Amino acid sequence: MKQASMAWLLAVALLMPALAAAVDVRIVGEHLPPSSMMEGNVVVGRETLKVRDIMARAGIAYSIELLPWKRAYAQALREPDTCIFSTSRTQEREAQFRWIGPLNEAEWILYGLAERHLTLRTLADARGLVIGTVLGDARDDYLRQHGMNVAPVTQEWLNPQKLLLGRIDLWAVGMAVGSKPFAGKEWEGKVVPLLTFNRVQTYLACNLKVPEAQVAAMQRAAAAMRRDGSMAREHHR
């Protein structure tokens, strides 16, 4: 059943280019394995699968593409047929979108090099250190508001490289609770968690002008996925 479901969703994904001219909703996200990434010409990943399942259950034609986060976020705010994932639901963003989900729960963690033996007990201990973030991301905004010294990039994958090269002191990472996104990376063990400084839920966030009927259908689909366990199962694939 699990394989059949995944095959069906992948088949729908492969048909998306042909349906692009007729889409009702355009979905954007960022390259952030294992949540969202490219496999050939298809956007895949754990959170991507959840979004595809929501749209399939809601019966809404859609397209999906990955962009630098700031560009994707600006597009979702500006264009009336656009939704973005996975978006941290914060007080500052609450009135800017219609929220579908939650898709997941995430922790915001400061990572550093193991060889430096840094100790952080509170966020204030990181004051004066250079923290790598993603431009336009909620973590970047949060740290700026708390007076931290941030060095934003346009793509998340640049931050571990900068950390390993000593160009930043810390890296602000958002990851699903209980996940191990660095497993198998060449720098596993060299980059270690130092402080969890916030916990948020992530959503599919839609422009305020996405029609109410479509938003309601997506919300019903997400609720059904939570009830039948699909949301949790797809997270662990």
PAMIVEX-89574 format. One record per residue: residue in three letters; x, y, z of N, C-alpha, C, CB in turn. Coordinates in steps of 0.1 Angstrom, whole numbers, padded with zeros to 4 digits, always signed. Glycine has a CB too. Layout:
residues N
alaXYZXYZXYZXYZ...
//
This chain:
residues 237
met+0008-0012+0000+0000+0000+0000+0009+0013+0000-0009+0000+0012lys+0019+0012+0008+0028+0024+0009+0035+0026-0004+0039+0021+0020gln+0040+0015-0011+0047+0017-0023+0037+0022-0034+0053+0004-0028ala+0025+0017-0034+0015+0021-0044+0012+0035-0042+0002+0012-0042ser+0010+0040-0030+0008+0054-0027+0019+0063-0032+0005+0057-0012met+0031+0059-0029+0043+0067-0034+0043+0067-0049+0056+0062-0028ala+0041+0056-0055+0041+0055-0070+0031+0064-0076+0039+0041-0075trp+0019+0064-0070+0008+0073-0075+0012+0087-0074-0005+0070-0068leu+0017+0092-0063+0021+0106-0061+0032+0109-0071+0026+0108-0047leu+0042+0100-0073+0053+0103-0082+0047+0104-0097+0063+0092-0082ala+0037+0096-0100+0031+0097-0113+0025+0110-0115+0021+0085-0115val+0018+0115-0105+0012+0128-0106+0022+0139-0107+0003+0131-0093ala+0033+0137-0100+0044+0147-0101+0050+0148-0115+0055+0144-0091leu+0051+0136-0121+0057+0136-0135+0048+0142-0145+0060+0122-0139leu+0035+0143-0142+0025+0149-0151+0025+0164-0150+0012+0143-0149met+0031+0169-0139+0029+0183-0136+0034+0193-0148+0037+0187-0124pro+0045+0190-0154+0049+0199-0165+0039+0200-0176+0062+0194-0172ala+0032+0189-0179+0021+0190-0189+0009+0198-0184+0017+0176-0193leu+0007+0198-0171-0004+0205-0166-0001+0220-0162-0009+0198-0154ala+0011+0224-0164+0016+0237-0158+0007+0248-0163+0030+0239-0163ala+0002+0248-0175-0006+0259-0180-0019+0260-0174-0007+0258-0195ala-0024+0249-0167-0037+0248-0162-0037+0248-0146-0044+0236-0167val-0026+0251-0140-0025+0249-0125-0034+0260-0119-0011+0251-0121asp-0040+0256-0107-0047+0265-0099-0039+0272-0088-0059+0258-0092val-0029+0264-0083-0020+0269-0073-0005+0266-0077-0023+0262-0059arg+0003+0276-0075+0017+0274-0077+0024+0273-0063+0023+0286-0085ile+0032+0262-0062+0038+0260-0049+0053+0262-0050+0035+0246-0043val+0059+0269-0041+0074+0271-0042+0080+0267-0028+0077+0286-0045gly+0092+0263-0029+0100+0260-0017+0115+0262-0020+0097+0245-0013glu+0123+0257-0011+0138+0258-0013+0144+0244-0013+0144+0267-0002his+0156+0244-0019+0164+0232-0018+0169+0229-0004+0176+0232-0029leu+0163+0219+0002+0167+0216+0016+0165+0202+0019+0158+0225+0026pro+0175+0193+0014+0174+0179+0017+0174+0176+0032+0185+0172+0010pro+0167+0166+0037+0159+0156+0029+0144+0161+0027+0159+0143+0036ser+0141+0173+0031+0127+0178+0030+0123+0181+0016+0126+0190+0039ser+0131+0188+0008+0128+0192-0005+0141+0193-0014+0120+0205-0005met+0140+0186-0025+0152+0185-0034+0148+0181-0048+0163+0176-0028met+0157+0181-0057+0154+0177-0071+0159+0163-0073+0161+0186-0081glu+0151+0155-0080+0155+0141-0084+0152+0141-0099+0148+0130-0076gly+0163+0143-0107+0160+0146-0121+0153+0159-0123+0152+0134-0128asn+0141+0159-0129+0133+0171-0131+0122+0172-0121+0128+0171-0145val+0122+0163-0111+0110+0162-0102+0114+0167-0088+0104+0148-0102val+0106+0175-0082+0109+0179-0068+0104+0168-0059+0101+0193-0065val+0113+0163-0050+0109+0152-0041+0113+0156-0027+0117+0139-0045gly+0112+0147-0018+0116+0150-0004+0104+0147+0006+0121+0164-0002arg+0107+0146+0019+0097+0143+0029+0086+0153+0029+0104+0142+0042glu+0089+0166+0030+0079+0176+0031+0072+0178+0018+0085+0189+0036thr+0080+0176+0007+0074+0177-0006+0063+0166-0008+0084+0175-0017leu+0065+0154-0003+0056+0143-0004+0043+0147+0004+0062+0130+0001lys+0044+0153+0015+0032+0157+0023+0024+0167+0015+0036+0163+0036val+0031+0177+0009+0024+0187+0001+0017+0181-0011+0034+0198-0003arg+0024+0172-0018+0018+0166-0029+0005+0158-0025+0028+0156-0036asp+0006+0151-0014-0005+0144-0009-0017+0153-0006-0001+0135+0004ile-0014+0164+0001-0025+0174+0004-0031+0179-0009-0019+0186+0011met-0024+0182-0019-0029+0187-0031-0037+0177-0039-0018+0193-0041ala-0032+0164-0039-0039+0153-0045-0053+0151-0039-0031+0141-0045arg-0053+0150-0025-0065+0148-0018-0075+0160-0020-0062+0146-0003ala-0070+0172-0021-0078+0183-0022-0084+0185-0037-0071+0196-0019gly-0077+0177-0046-0082+0178-0060-0079+0191-0067-0097+0175-0061ile-0067+0197-0063-0063+0210-0069-0051+0208-0078-0060+0220-0057ala-0052+0213-0090-0041+0212-0100-0030+0222-0095-0045+0216-0114tyr-0018+0218-0095-0007+0226-0090+0006+0224-0097-0005+0223-0075ser+0015+0233-0096+0029+0232-0100+0038+0233-0088+0033+0242-0112ile+0050+0229-0088+0059+0230-0077+0073+0232-0082+0058+0217-0068glu+0080+0242-0076+0094+0244-0080+0102+0249-0068+0095+0255-0091leu+0115+0247-0068+0124+0252-0058+0132+0264-0062+0134+0240-0054leu+0132+0274-0053+0139+0287-0056+0147+0290-0043+0129+0298-0059pro+0156+0300-0045+0163+0305-0032+0152+0310-0023+0173+0317-0036trp+0153+0308-0010+0143+0311-0001+0137+0325-0001+0147+0308+0013lys+0145+0335-0002+0140+0349-0002+0131+0351-0014+0152+0359-0001arg+0136+0346-0025+0128+0348-0038+0115+0340-0037+0136+0343-0050ala+0115+0328-0031+0103+0320-0030+0093+0327-0020+0106+0306-0025tyr+0098+0332-0009+0090+0339+0001+0084+0352-0005+0098+0342+0013ala+0091+0359-0012+0086+0372-0018+0075+0368-0029+0097+0380-0025gln+0077+0358-0036+0067+0353-0046+0054+0349-0039+0073+0342-0055ala+0055+0342-0028+0043+0338-0021+0036+0350-0015+0047+0328-0010leu+0043+0360-0011+0036+0372-0006+0030+0380-0017+0046+0380+0002arg+0036+0380-0029+0032+0389-0039+0021+0383-0049+0044+0393-0047glu+0022+0370-0052+0014+0364-0062+0002+0357-0057+0022+0355-0071pro-0010+0360-0061-0022+0356-0055-0025+0341-0056-0034+0363-0060asp-0018+0334-0065-0021+0319-0066-0009+0311-0061-0023+0316-0081thr-0002+0316-0051+0011+0309-0047+0011+0306-0032+0023+0318-0050cys+0016+0294-0030+0019+0289-0016+0033+0285-0014+0009+0277-0012ile+0038+0285-0002+0052+0282+0000+0054+0272+0012+0060+0295+0003phe+0064+0263+0011+0066+0253+0021+0081+0252+0023+0059+0240+0018ser+0086+0247+0034+0079+0246+0047+0081+0258+0055+0083+0233+0055thr+0071+0265+0059+0072+0279+0064+0069+0278+0079+0062+0288+0057ser+0079+0284+0087+0077+0285+0101+0066+0295+0104+0090+0290+0108arg+0056+0291+0112+0045+0299+0116+0049+0308+0128+0032+0291+0119thr+0051+0320+0126+0056+0329+0137+0045+0340+0139+0070+0335+0134gln+0046+0347+0150+0037+0358+0153+0038+0369+0142+0039+0364+0166glu+0050+0371+0137+0052+0382+0127+0046+0378+0114+0067+0385+0126arg+0045+0366+0111+0040+0361+0098+0025+0358+0098+0048+0349+0093glu+0019+0357+0110+0006+0351+0111-0004+0357+0102+0001+0353+0126ala-0004+0371+0101-0015+0377+0093-0011+0378+0078-0017+0391+0098gln+0001+0373+0074+0005+0374+0060+0001+0363+0051+0020+0375+0060phe-0003+0352+0057-0006+0340+0049-0019+0333+0054+0005+0330+0049arg-0024+0323+0046-0034+0313+0050-0026+0301+0053-0045+0311+0039trp-0028+0294+0064-0019+0284+0069-0025+0270+0067-0015+0286+0084ile-0018+0261+0061-0022+0247+0059-0013+0238+0066-0023+0244+0043gly-0018+0230+0076-0009+0221+0083-0014+0220+0098+0005+0226+0083pro-0004+0218+0107+0010+0218+0104+0016+0206+0097+0018+0219+0117leu+0027+0208+0089+0033+0197+0083+0043+0190+0092+0041+0202+0070asn+0049+0198+0101+0060+0193+0110+0062+0202+0121+0073+0191+0102glu+0070+0197+0131+0075+0206+0142+0090+0206+0141+0070+0200+0156ala+0096+0218+0142+0110+0220+0140+0116+0227+0152+0113+0228+0128glu+0129+0223+0154+0137+0230+0164+0147+0239+0157+0145+0220+0173trp+0150+0250+0163+0160+0259+0158+0173+0257+0167+0156+0274+0158ile+0183+0253+0160+0195+0249+0168+0208+0256+0163+0197+0234+0167leu+0216+0261+0172+0229+0267+0168+0239+0255+0168+0233+0278+0178tyr+0246+0254+0157+0256+0244+0155+0270+0251+0154+0254+0235+0143gly+0280+0244+0159+0294+0249+0158+0304+0238+0155+0298+0257+0171leu+0316+0242+0154+0327+0231+0152+0330+0225+0165+0339+0238+0145ala+0331+0212+0165+0334+0204+0177+0348+0208+0182+0334+0189+0174glu+0357+0211+0173+0371+0213+0177+0373+0227+0185+0380+0214+0165arg+0362+0235+0184+0363+0248+0191+0359+0247+0205+0355+0259+0183his+0351+0237+0209+0347+0235+0223+0339+0247+0228+0358+0232+0232leu+0330+0253+0220+0322+0264+0224+0311+0259+0234+0316+0271+0212thr+0307+0267+0244+0297+0263+0253+0286+0275+0253+0302+0261+0267leu+0274+0271+0249+0263+0281+0249+0252+0276+0259+0257+0283+0235arg+0249+0284+0269+0238+0280+0278+0225+0288+0274+0242+0283+0292thr+0227+0300+0269+0215+0308+0265+0219+0315+0252+0211+0319+0275leu+0209+0320+0245+0212+0327+0232+0222+0339+0235+0199+0332+0226ala+0221+0345+0246+0229+0357+0249+0244+0353+0249+0226+0362+0263asp+0247+0340+0251+0261+0336+0251+0267+0336+0237+0262+0322+0256ala+0258+0337+0227+0263+0337+0213+0265+0352+0208+0253+0330+0204arg+0262+0361+0216+0263+0375+0212+0278+0378+0209+0258+0385+0223gly+0281+0384+0198+0294+0387+0194+0300+0377+0184+0303+0388+0206leu+0294+0365+0184+0298+0354+0174+0290+0356+0161+0296+0340+0180val+0296+0352+0150+0290+0354+0137+0282+0341+0134+0301+0356+0126ile+0269+0343+0131+0260+0332+0129+0255+0332+0115+0248+0334+0139gly+0257+0320+0109+0252+0318+0095+0238+0316+0094+0260+0307+0089thr+0231+0323+0086+0216+0321+0084+0213+0322+0069+0208+0333+0092val+0200+0321+0066+0195+0322+0052+0187+0335+0051+0186+0309+0048leu+0190+0343+0041+0184+0356+0039+0169+0354+0038+0190+0363+0027gly+0161+0362+0046+0147+0361+0046+0141+0350+0054+0143+0360+0032asp+0149+0342+0060+0143+0330+0068+0139+0335+0082+0154+0319+0069ala+0130+0328+0088+0125+0332+0101+0136+0332+0112+0113+0323+0105arg+0145+0322+0110+0156+0322+0120+0165+0334+0119+0165+0309+0118asp+0167+0339+0106+0175+0351+0104+0168+0363+0111+0177+0353+0089asp+0155+0364+0108+0147+0375+0114+0147+0375+0130+0132+0375+0110tyr+0146+0363+0135+0145+0361+0150+0159+0365+0156+0142+0346+0153leu+0169+0361+0150+0183+0364+0156+0186+0379+0154+0193+0356+0149arg+0182+0385+0143+0184+0399+0142+0176+0407+0153+0179+0404+0128gln+0164+0403+0155+0156+0409+0165+0162+0408+0179+0142+0403+0165his+0169+0397+0181+0176+0395+0194+0190+0400+0195+0176+0380+0198gly+0194+0409+0185+0206+0415+0185+0218+0407+0182+0209+0421+0198met+0216+0396+0175+0227+0387+0171+0234+0392+0158+0222+0373+0169asn+0247+0388+0157+0255+0392+0145+0253+0381+0134+0270+0394+0149val+0244+0383+0124+0242+0373+0114+0249+0375+0101+0227+0372+0112ala+0252+0364+0094+0258+0365+0081+0250+0357+0072+0273+0360+0082pro+0240+0363+0065+0230+0355+0057+0236+0351+0044+0218+0362+0055val+0231+0340+0039+0234+0335+0025+0221+0332+0018+0243+0322+0025thr+0221+0330+0005+0209+0328-0002+0205+0314-0003+0211+0333-0017gln+0214+0304+0000+0211+0290+0000+0217+0283+0012+0217+0283-0013glu+0209+0275+0019+0213+0269+0031+0226+0261+0030+0202+0260+0036trp+0228+0254+0019+0240+0245+0018+0253+0252+0018+0239+0237+0005leu+0253+0266+0017+0265+0273+0018+0270+0275+0033+0263+0287+0012asn+0261+0274+0042+0264+0276+0056+0274+0266+0062+0252+0277+0064pro+0272+0253+0060+0282+0243+0065+0295+0245+0059+0277+0229+0063gln+0296+0249+0047+0309+0251+0040+0316+0263+0047+0308+0254+0025lys+0308+0274+0050+0314+0285+0056+0319+0282+0071+0304+0297+0057leu+0311+0274+0077+0314+0270+0091+0327+0262+0091+0303+0262+0097leu+0329+0252+0082+0341+0244+0082+0353+0252+0078+0339+0233+0072leu+0351+0263+0070+0362+0272+0066+0365+0283+0076+0359+0278+0052gly+0357+0283+0087+0360+0293+0097+0355+0307+0094+0374+0294+0100arg+0346+0308+0084+0341+0321+0080+0329+0326+0088+0337+0321+0065ile+0323+0316+0095+0312+0319+0105+0316+0311+0118+0298+0316+0100asp+0310+0315+0129+0313+0308+0142+0302+0298+0145+0314+0318+0153leu+0290+0301+0141+0278+0293+0143+0269+0292+0131+0270+0298+0156trp+0261+0282+0131+0252+0280+0120+0238+0277+0126+0256+0268+0111ala+0228+0286+0123+0215+0285+0128+0207+0275+0119+0208+0299+0129val+0204+0263+0124+0197+0253+0116+0183+0251+0121+0206+0240+0117gly+0174+0249+0112+0160+0244+0115+0159+0230+0111+0150+0254+0109met+0155+0221+0120+0153+0207+0116+0141+0201+0123+0166+0199+0119ala+0136+0191+0117+0124+0184+0123+0128+0178+0136+0119+0173+0113val+0120+0178+0146+0123+0173+0159+0126+0158+0158+0110+0175+0169gly+0137+0154+0163+0141+0140+0163+0149+0135+0150+0130+0131+0165ser+0150+0144+0141+0157+0140+0128+0172+0141+0129+0152+0149+0117lys+0179+0134+0120+0193+0134+0120+0198+0138+0106+0199+0121+0124pro+0196+0151+0102+0199+0154+0088+0214+0154+0084+0194+0168+0086phe+0223+0153+0093+0237+0153+0090+0243+0139+0089+0245+0161+0100ala+0234+0129+0091+0239+0115+0091+0245+0112+0077+0228+0105+0094gly+0257+0107+0076+0263+0103+0064+0271+0114+0057+0253+0098+0055lys+0269+0127+0062+0277+0138+0056+0291+0137+0060+0271+0151+0061glu+0300+0142+0051+0314+0141+0053+0319+0149+0066+0322+0146+0041trp+0310+0158+0070+0314+0166+0082+0306+0162+0094+0312+0181+0079glu+0300+0150+0093+0293+0145+0105+0303+0143+0116+0286+0131+0102gly+0300+0148+0128+0309+0147+0140+0318+0159+0141+0318+0135+0138lys+0320+0166+0130+0328+0178+0131+0320+0190+0134+0335+0181+0117val+0307+0189+0131+0297+0200+0134+0287+0195+0144+0289+0204+0121val+0286+0201+0155+0278+0196+0167+0268+0206+0172+0288+0192+0178pro+0257+0202+0177+0247+0211+0183+0251+0217+0196+0233+0203+0185leu+0249+0230+0197+0253+0237+0209+0242+0243+0217+0263+0248+0205leu+0231+0247+0210+0220+0253+0218+0207+0252+0209+0223+0268+0221thr+0196+0247+0215+0183+0248+0209+0177+0261+0214+0174+0235+0212phe+0174+0270+0205+0170+0283+0209+0155+0287+0206+0178+0294+0203asn+0148+0278+0199+0134+0280+0196+0128+0267+0191+0132+0292+0186arg+0115+0266+0191+0107+0255+0186+0095+0260+0179+0104+0244+0197val+0093+0256+0167+0081+0261+0159+0075+0250+0151+0086+0272+0149gln+0063+0253+0146+0056+0244+0137+0057+0249+0123+0041+0242+0140thr+0059+0240+0113+0060+0245+0099+0048+0241+0091+0073+0238+0093tyr+0045+0249+0081+0032+0248+0074+0034+0250+0059+0022+0259+0079leu+0024+0247+0051+0022+0252+0037+0015+0265+0039+0015+0242+0028ala+0022+0276+0035+0016+0290+0037+0012+0296+0024+0027+0299+0044cys-0001+0300+0023-0007+0304+0010-0010+0319+0011-0019+0296+0007asn-0008+0325-0001-0011+0339-0003-0026+0342+0002-0009+0343-0018leu-0028+0353+0007-0042+0356+0013-0053+0356+0002-0041+0370+0019lys-0049+0357-0011-0059+0358-0021-0061+0344-0028-0054+0367-0032val-0055+0333-0023-0058+0320-0027-0073+0318-0023-0049+0309-0021pro-0082+0313-0032-0096+0312-0029-0099+0304-0017-0103+0306-0041glu-0109+0309-0010-0113+0302+0003-0116+0288+0001-0125+0310+0009ala-0123+0284-0010-0127+0270-0012-0114+0261-0014-0135+0269-0025gln-0104+0267-0020-0092+0259-0022-0084+0257-0008-0082+0265-0032val-0084+0268-0001-0077+0268+0012-0085+0258+0021-0077+0282+0019ala-0098+0258+0021-0106+0249+0030-0103+0234+0025-0121+0252+0029ala-0102+0232+0012-0100+0218+0007-0086+0213+0012-0101+0218-0008met-0076+0222+0011-0063+0218+0016-0062+0216+0031-0053+0229+0012gln-0069+0224+0038-0070+0223+0053-0076+0209+0056-0077+0234+0059arg-0087+0206+0049-0094+0193+0052-0085+0182+0049-0107+0192+0044ala-0077+0183+0038-0068+0172+0034-0057+0170+0044-0062+0175+0020ala-0052+0181+0049-0041+0180+0059-0046+0174+0072-0035+0194+0062ala-0059+0178+0076-0065+0172+0088-0067+0157+0087-0078+0180+0091ala-0071+0153+0075-0074+0139+0072-0061+0131+0073-0080+0137+0058met-0050+0137+0068-0037+0131+0068-0032+0129+0083-0026+0139+0060arg-0035+0139+0091-0031+0137+0105-0039+0126+0112-0033+0150+0113arg-0052+0125+0108-0061+0115+0115-0057+0101+0110-0075+0118+0111asp-0054+0099+0097-0051+0086+0093-0036+0082+0094-0055+0084+0078gly-0028+0091+0099-0014+0088+0101-0005+0090+0090-0013+0074+0105ser-0010+0095+0078-0002+0097+0067+0009+0108+0069-0011+0102+0055met+0006+0118+0076+0015+0129+0079+0028+0123+0086+0009+0140+0087ala+0025+0115+0096+0036+0109+0104+0044+0099+0095+0031+0103+0117arg+0037+0091+0088+0044+0080+0080+0052+0087+0069+0033+0071+0073glu+0047+0097+0062+0055+0103+0052+0067+0110+0057+0046+0113+0044his+0067+0115+0070+0078+0121+0075+0090+0112+0077+0075+0127+0089his+0087+0099+0079+0098+0089+0082+0102+0081+0069+0093+0079+0092arg+0097+0085+0058+0101+0078+0046+0115+0082+0041+0091+0080+0034
//
